[in-house]
């Protein structure tokens, strides 16, 4: 039996639908199950729903990019290490997420779910810098999203 996973939610910006907390919770729990990450102790992570201004500042401060982005992950463990304690933080920027969903012709909930899964996998150690790693991460994302009833976001790429 896996140790408990606690997910803290913070809404730092107006306009986020209340329903997205439950969506994020389900997405993270499914991603955890499919990733086969080993939870060895009580584990906690946070999901922060913010806006473009705050996300831009976080991106500038921590990554050196002076622009907003849809999702940022701040892992607190070594990649692919057994998970215990603070796993990390995921932040999402409302305006960017909304704009991207509209541009792609998908629901806000579907795009948000994809980004939460993507951010969570980064916390575990997955990345997409090298093509081989990107294929692995995208394949896992697609599998998780399918289990949540969401179409493959990479189908047209």
Helices and strands as residue ranges (DSSP letters): E 5-11, H 20-35, E 39-50, H 52-63, E 71-75, E 83-93, H 94-104, H 108-124, H 131-147
